[in-house]
Amino acid sequence: QLQLVESGGGLVQAGGSLRLSCAASGRIFSGYVMGWFRQAPGKEREFVAAIGRSGSWTAYTDSVMGRFTISRDNARNTVYLQMNSLKPEDTAVYYCAGRDGKDVVGNKAYEYAYWGQGTQVTVSS
C-alpha cells in the first residue's frame, strides 16, 4: 500500500500562490506515477496534473497550464503542486494520487489506486 498525506491548502486571494505537498510512505515512491486531482462542490473529480516516475515528463489540464507546476523529490518521497495566479474557479479540495504500471500519463481518476485525504484550497475574489 502507498499512503499519501497532502498539506499546504488554505485561503488565498485571487492572484496569489499556494504550494501543495504530498508525502508518501509504505512503498517505493519512485515506482509510481503521481497526479493531482481536484473536486469542487457539486462537480466531479477532475485531473489537474501528473508527473512521471523520475520526473522526466509532466502533464497538465488546459485550465492550469502556465500557472501550476507539478514536481517531485524521490529522495524525500514527496510530490508538489506549485499554484500561481490562482483564480476563484480553482477553489476545490485537492487530492494527491498514485498509480503503478506503465510510466505514462493517466488523467482519469479510476487509473489511480492510491489517494490522499485531500486538502482544501479556497481562492477569494
mmCIF file of the C-alpha atoms, coordinates in Angstrom:
data_MODEL
# 
_entry.id   MODEL 
# 
loop_
_atom_site.group_PDB 
_atom_site.id 
_atom_site.type_symbol 
_atom_site.label_atom_id 
_atom_site.label_alt_id 
_atom_site.label_comp_id 
_atom_site.label_asym_id 
_atom_site.label_entity_id 
_atom_site.label_seq_id 
_atom_site.pdbx_PDB_ins_code 
_atom_site.Cartn_x 
_atom_site.Cartn_y 
_atom_site.Cartn_z 
_atom_site.occupancy 
_atom_site.B_iso_or_equiv 
_atom_site.pdbx_formal_charge 
_atom_site.auth_seq_id 
_atom_site.auth_comp_id 
_atom_site.auth_asym_id 
_atom_site.auth_atom_id 
_atom_site.pdbx_PDB_model_num 
ATOM 1   C CA . GLN A 1 1   ? 0.000   0.000  0.000   1.00 0.00 ? 1   GLN A CA 1 
ATOM 2   C CA . LEU A 1 2   ? 1.061   3.544  -0.744  1.00 0.00 ? 2   LEU A CA 1 
ATOM 3   C CA . GLN A 1 3   ? -0.064  6.021  1.899   1.00 0.00 ? 3   GLN A CA 1 
ATOM 4   C CA . LEU A 1 4   ? -0.419  9.660  0.852   1.00 0.00 ? 4   LEU A CA 1 
ATOM 5   C CA . VAL A 1 5   ? -0.862  12.757 3.008   1.00 0.00 ? 5   VAL A CA 1 
ATOM 6   C CA . GLU A 1 6   ? -1.474  16.188 1.497   1.00 0.00 ? 6   GLU A CA 1 
ATOM 7   C CA . SER A 1 7   ? -0.713  19.534 3.111   1.00 0.00 ? 7   SER A CA 1 
ATOM 8   C CA . GLY A 1 8   ? -0.435  23.182 2.169   1.00 0.00 ? 8   GLY A CA 1 
ATOM 9   C CA . GLY A 1 9   ? -4.008  24.097 1.367   1.00 0.00 ? 9   GLY A CA 1 
ATOM 10  C CA . GLY A 1 10  ? -5.660  27.240 2.656   1.00 0.00 ? 10  GLY A CA 1 
ATOM 11  C CA . LEU A 1 11  ? -7.391  30.501 1.847   1.00 0.00 ? 11  LEU A CA 1 
ATOM 12  C CA . VAL A 1 12  ? -5.759  32.877 -0.622  1.00 0.00 ? 12  VAL A CA 1 
ATOM 13  C CA . GLN A 1 13  ? -6.830  35.905 -2.604  1.00 0.00 ? 13  GLN A CA 1 
ATOM 14  C CA . ALA A 1 14  ? -7.152  35.775 -6.367  1.00 0.00 ? 14  ALA A CA 1 
ATOM 15  C CA . GLY A 1 15  ? -3.767  36.206 -7.981  1.00 0.00 ? 15  GLY A CA 1 
ATOM 16  C CA . GLY A 1 16  ? -1.988  34.642 -5.030  1.00 0.00 ? 16  GLY A CA 1 
ATOM 17  C CA . SER A 1 17  ? 0.022   31.442 -4.736  1.00 0.00 ? 17  SER A CA 1 
ATOM 18  C CA . LEU A 1 18  ? -0.013  28.219 -2.760  1.00 0.00 ? 18  LEU A CA 1 
ATOM 19  C CA . ARG A 1 19  ? 2.249   25.202 -2.721  1.00 0.00 ? 19  ARG A CA 1 
ATOM 20  C CA . LEU A 1 20  ? 0.708   21.822 -2.005  1.00 0.00 ? 20  LEU A CA 1 
ATOM 21  C CA . SER A 1 21  ? 2.790   18.919 -0.788  1.00 0.00 ? 21  SER A CA 1 
ATOM 22  C CA . CYS A 1 22  ? 2.015   15.221 -0.738  1.00 0.00 ? 22  CYS A CA 1 
ATOM 23  C CA . ALA A 1 23  ? 4.145   12.958 1.436   1.00 0.00 ? 23  ALA A CA 1 
ATOM 24  C CA . ALA A 1 24  ? 4.201   9.266  0.537   1.00 0.00 ? 24  ALA A CA 1 
ATOM 25  C CA . SER A 1 25  ? 5.073   6.239  2.612   1.00 0.00 ? 25  SER A CA 1 
ATOM 26  C CA . GLY A 1 26  ? 4.740   2.495  2.538   1.00 0.00 ? 26  GLY A CA 1 
ATOM 27  C CA . ARG A 1 27  ? 6.174   1.603  -0.865  1.00 0.00 ? 27  ARG A CA 1 
ATOM 28  C CA . ILE A 1 28  ? 8.964   2.614  -3.220  1.00 0.00 ? 28  ILE A CA 1 
ATOM 29  C CA . PHE A 1 29  ? 7.810   6.085  -4.196  1.00 0.00 ? 29  PHE A CA 1 
ATOM 30  C CA . SER A 1 30  ? 9.831   6.249  -7.408  1.00 0.00 ? 30  SER A CA 1 
ATOM 31  C CA . GLY A 1 31  ? 7.850   3.332  -8.772  1.00 0.00 ? 31  GLY A CA 1 
ATOM 32  C CA . TYR A 1 32  ? 4.671   5.397  -9.071  1.00 0.00 ? 32  TYR A CA 1 
ATOM 33  C CA . VAL A 1 33  ? 3.311   7.950  -11.455 1.00 0.00 ? 33  VAL A CA 1 
ATOM 34  C CA . MET A 1 34  ? 1.866   10.714 -9.292  1.00 0.00 ? 34  MET A CA 1 
ATOM 35  C CA . GLY A 1 35  ? -1.043  13.004 -10.006 1.00 0.00 ? 35  GLY A CA 1 
ATOM 36  C CA . TRP A 1 36  ? -3.088  15.826 -8.559  1.00 0.00 ? 36  TRP A CA 1 
ATOM 37  C CA . PHE A 1 37  ? -6.862  15.968 -8.922  1.00 0.00 ? 37  PHE A CA 1 
ATOM 38  C CA . ARG A 1 38  ? -9.422  18.391 -7.571  1.00 0.00 ? 38  ARG A CA 1 
ATOM 39  C CA . GLN A 1 39  ? -13.100 18.343 -6.763  1.00 0.00 ? 39  GLN A CA 1 
ATOM 40  C CA . ALA A 1 40  ? -15.315 21.380 -6.366  1.00 0.00 ? 40  ALA A CA 1 
ATOM 41  C CA . PRO A 1 41  ? -18.711 21.185 -4.622  1.00 0.00 ? 41  PRO A CA 1 
ATOM 42  C CA . GLY A 1 42  ? -21.293 19.558 -6.859  1.00 0.00 ? 42  GLY A CA 1 
ATOM 43  C CA . LYS A 1 43  ? -18.734 18.653 -9.506  1.00 0.00 ? 43  LYS A CA 1 
ATOM 44  C CA . GLU A 1 44  ? -16.883 15.527 -10.490 1.00 0.00 ? 44  GLU A CA 1 
ATOM 45  C CA . ARG A 1 45  ? -13.282 14.982 -9.530  1.00 0.00 ? 45  ARG A CA 1 
ATOM 46  C CA . GLU A 1 46  ? -11.067 16.342 -12.307 1.00 0.00 ? 46  GLU A CA 1 
ATOM 47  C CA . PHE A 1 47  ? -7.479  15.839 -13.370 1.00 0.00 ? 47  PHE A CA 1 
ATOM 48  C CA . VAL A 1 48  ? -5.072  18.705 -12.678 1.00 0.00 ? 48  VAL A CA 1 
ATOM 49  C CA . ALA A 1 49  ? -1.533  17.442 -13.315 1.00 0.00 ? 49  ALA A CA 1 
ATOM 50  C CA . ALA A 1 50  ? 0.642   14.330 -13.402 1.00 0.00 ? 50  ALA A CA 1 
ATOM 51  C CA . ILE A 1 51  ? 4.351   13.559 -13.297 1.00 0.00 ? 51  ILE A CA 1 
ATOM 52  C CA . GLY A 1 52  ? 6.343   10.541 -14.352 1.00 0.00 ? 52  GLY A CA 1 
ATOM 53  C CA . ARG A 1 53  ? 8.246   8.254  -12.029 1.00 0.00 ? 53  ARG A CA 1 
ATOM 54  C CA . SER A 1 54  ? 11.565  10.066 -12.446 1.00 0.00 ? 54  SER A CA 1 
ATOM 55  C CA . GLY A 1 55  ? 10.041  13.451 -13.162 1.00 0.00 ? 55  GLY A CA 1 
ATOM 56  C CA . SER A 1 56  ? 11.032  13.178 -16.822 1.00 0.00 ? 56  SER A CA 1 
ATOM 57  C CA . TRP A 1 57  ? 7.594   14.178 -18.044 1.00 0.00 ? 57  TRP A CA 1 
ATOM 58  C CA . THR A 1 58  ? 4.696   16.255 -16.759 1.00 0.00 ? 58  THR A CA 1 
ATOM 59  C CA . ALA A 1 59  ? 1.156   16.829 -17.955 1.00 0.00 ? 59  ALA A CA 1 
ATOM 60  C CA . TYR A 1 60  ? -1.483  19.423 -17.131 1.00 0.00 ? 60  TYR A CA 1 
ATOM 61  C CA . THR A 1 61  ? -5.102  20.120 -17.798 1.00 0.00 ? 61  THR A CA 1 
ATOM 62  C CA . ASP A 1 62  ? -5.559  23.145 -20.055 1.00 0.00 ? 62  ASP A CA 1 
ATOM 63  C CA . SER A 1 63  ? -7.078  25.392 -17.399 1.00 0.00 ? 63  SER A CA 1 
ATOM 64  C CA . VAL A 1 64  ? -3.937  25.334 -15.216 1.00 0.00 ? 64  VAL A CA 1 
ATOM 65  C CA . MET A 1 65  ? -1.270  25.285 -17.941 1.00 0.00 ? 65  MET A CA 1 
ATOM 66  C CA . GLY A 1 66  ? 1.277   28.023 -17.324 1.00 0.00 ? 66  GLY A CA 1 
ATOM 67  C CA . ARG A 1 67  ? 0.019   28.678 -13.781 1.00 0.00 ? 67  ARG A CA 1 
ATOM 68  C CA . PHE A 1 68  ? 0.594   25.373 -11.965 1.00 0.00 ? 68  PHE A CA 1 
ATOM 69  C CA . THR A 1 69  ? 3.770   23.303 -11.776 1.00 0.00 ? 69  THR A CA 1 
ATOM 70  C CA . ILE A 1 70  ? 3.987   19.708 -10.594 1.00 0.00 ? 70  ILE A CA 1 
ATOM 71  C CA . SER A 1 71  ? 7.308   18.371 -9.330  1.00 0.00 ? 71  SER A CA 1 
ATOM 72  C CA . ARG A 1 72  ? 8.611   15.526 -7.209  1.00 0.00 ? 72  ARG A CA 1 
ATOM 73  C CA . ASP A 1 73  ? 11.537  14.740 -4.949  1.00 0.00 ? 73  ASP A CA 1 
ATOM 74  C CA . ASN A 1 74  ? 12.008  10.975 -4.860  1.00 0.00 ? 74  ASN A CA 1 
ATOM 75  C CA . ALA A 1 75  ? 14.646  11.245 -2.129  1.00 0.00 ? 75  ALA A CA 1 
ATOM 76  C CA . ARG A 1 76  ? 12.014  12.870 0.106   1.00 0.00 ? 76  ARG A CA 1 
ATOM 77  C CA . ASN A 1 77  ? 9.091   10.736 -1.154  1.00 0.00 ? 77  ASN A CA 1 
ATOM 78  C CA . THR A 1 78  ? 7.165   13.911 -1.886  1.00 0.00 ? 78  THR A CA 1 
ATOM 79  C CA . VAL A 1 79  ? 5.267   15.389 -4.811  1.00 0.00 ? 79  VAL A CA 1 
ATOM 80  C CA . TYR A 1 80  ? 4.430   19.083 -5.028  1.00 0.00 ? 80  TYR A CA 1 
ATOM 81  C CA . LEU A 1 81  ? 1.958   21.310 -6.815  1.00 0.00 ? 81  LEU A CA 1 
ATOM 82  C CA . GLN A 1 82  ? 3.015   24.944 -7.082  1.00 0.00 ? 82  GLN A CA 1 
ATOM 83  C CA . MET A 1 83  ? -0.053  27.029 -7.869  1.00 0.00 ? 83  MET A CA 1 
ATOM 84  C CA . ASN A 1 84  ? 0.398   30.610 -9.053  1.00 0.00 ? 84  ASN A CA 1 
ATOM 85  C CA . SER A 1 85  ? -2.037  33.232 -10.336 1.00 0.00 ? 85  SER A CA 1 
ATOM 86  C CA . LEU A 1 86  ? -4.852  31.486 -8.534  1.00 0.00 ? 86  LEU A CA 1 
ATOM 87  C CA . LYS A 1 87  ? -8.423  32.136 -9.608  1.00 0.00 ? 87  LYS A CA 1 
ATOM 88  C CA . PRO A 1 88  ? -11.715 31.681 -7.726  1.00 0.00 ? 88  PRO A CA 1 
ATOM 89  C CA . GLU A 1 89  ? -12.530 28.804 -10.063 1.00 0.00 ? 89  GLU A CA 1 
ATOM 90  C CA . ASP A 1 90  ? -9.509  26.940 -8.667  1.00 0.00 ? 90  ASP A CA 1 
ATOM 91  C CA . THR A 1 91  ? -11.389 26.565 -5.389  1.00 0.00 ? 91  THR A CA 1 
ATOM 92  C CA . ALA A 1 92  ? -11.720 22.850 -4.610  1.00 0.00 ? 92  ALA A CA 1 
ATOM 93  C CA . VAL A 1 93  ? -10.468 20.005 -2.492  1.00 0.00 ? 93  VAL A CA 1 
ATOM 94  C CA . TYR A 1 94  ? -7.158  18.909 -3.987  1.00 0.00 ? 94  TYR A CA 1 
ATOM 95  C CA . TYR A 1 95  ? -6.176  15.254 -3.905  1.00 0.00 ? 95  TYR A CA 1 
ATOM 96  C CA . CYS A 1 96  ? -2.839  13.589 -4.422  1.00 0.00 ? 96  CYS A CA 1 
ATOM 97  C CA . ALA A 1 97  ? -2.954  10.225 -6.190  1.00 0.00 ? 97  ALA A CA 1 
ATOM 98  C CA . GLY A 1 98  ? -0.549  7.466  -7.156  1.00 0.00 ? 98  GLY A CA 1 
ATOM 99  C CA . ARG A 1 99  ? -0.631  4.774  -9.815  1.00 0.00 ? 99  ARG A CA 1 
ATOM 100 C CA . ASP A 1 100 ? 1.673   1.915  -10.672 1.00 0.00 ? 100 ASP A CA 1 
ATOM 101 C CA . GLY A 1 101 ? 2.005   0.265  -14.063 1.00 0.00 ? 101 GLY A CA 1 
ATOM 102 C CA . LYS A 1 102 ? 3.352   1.984  -17.152 1.00 0.00 ? 102 LYS A CA 1 
ATOM 103 C CA . ASP A 1 103 ? 5.182   5.288  -16.857 1.00 0.00 ? 103 ASP A CA 1 
ATOM 104 C CA . VAL A 1 104 ? 2.676   7.197  -18.971 1.00 0.00 ? 104 VAL A CA 1 
ATOM 105 C CA . VAL A 1 105 ? 0.140   9.942  -18.367 1.00 0.00 ? 105 VAL A CA 1 
ATOM 106 C CA . GLY A 1 106 ? -3.077  8.982  -16.629 1.00 0.00 ? 106 GLY A CA 1 
ATOM 107 C CA . ASN A 1 107 ? -5.767  11.643 -16.437 1.00 0.00 ? 107 ASN A CA 1 
ATOM 108 C CA . LYS A 1 108 ? -8.677  9.554  -15.235 1.00 0.00 ? 108 LYS A CA 1 
ATOM 109 C CA . ALA A 1 109 ? -9.345  9.087  -11.538 1.00 0.00 ? 109 ALA A CA 1 
ATOM 110 C CA . TYR A 1 110 ? -10.016 5.364  -11.947 1.00 0.00 ? 110 TYR A CA 1 
ATOM 111 C CA . GLU A 1 111 ? -6.453  4.870  -13.188 1.00 0.00 ? 111 GLU A CA 1 
ATOM 112 C CA . TYR A 1 112 ? -5.096  5.768  -9.740  1.00 0.00 ? 112 TYR A CA 1 
ATOM 113 C CA . ALA A 1 113 ? -5.302  3.216  -6.949  1.00 0.00 ? 113 ALA A CA 1 
ATOM 114 C CA . TYR A 1 114 ? -3.889  5.300  -4.116  1.00 0.00 ? 114 TYR A CA 1 
ATOM 115 C CA . TRP A 1 115 ? -5.352  8.544  -2.784  1.00 0.00 ? 115 TRP A CA 1 
ATOM 116 C CA . GLY A 1 116 ? -4.719  11.039 -0.038  1.00 0.00 ? 116 GLY A CA 1 
ATOM 117 C CA . GLN A 1 117 ? -7.428  12.540 2.151   1.00 0.00 ? 117 GLN A CA 1 
ATOM 118 C CA . GLY A 1 118 ? -7.465  15.866 0.320   1.00 0.00 ? 118 GLY A CA 1 
ATOM 119 C CA . THR A 1 119 ? -6.642  19.449 1.239   1.00 0.00 ? 119 THR A CA 1 
ATOM 120 C CA . GLN A 1 120 ? -8.971  22.418 0.793   1.00 0.00 ? 120 GLN A CA 1 
ATOM 121 C CA . VAL A 1 121 ? -7.933  25.315 -1.424  1.00 0.00 ? 121 VAL A CA 1 
ATOM 122 C CA . THR A 1 122 ? -10.160 28.388 -1.367  1.00 0.00 ? 122 THR A CA 1 
ATOM 123 C CA . VAL A 1 123 ? -9.494  31.366 -3.617  1.00 0.00 ? 123 VAL A CA 1 
ATOM 124 C CA . SER A 1 124 ? -11.395 34.538 -2.804  1.00 0.00 ? 124 SER A CA 1 
ATOM 125 C CA . SER A 1 125 ? -12.201 37.173 -5.393  1.00 0.00 ? 125 SER A CA 1 
# 
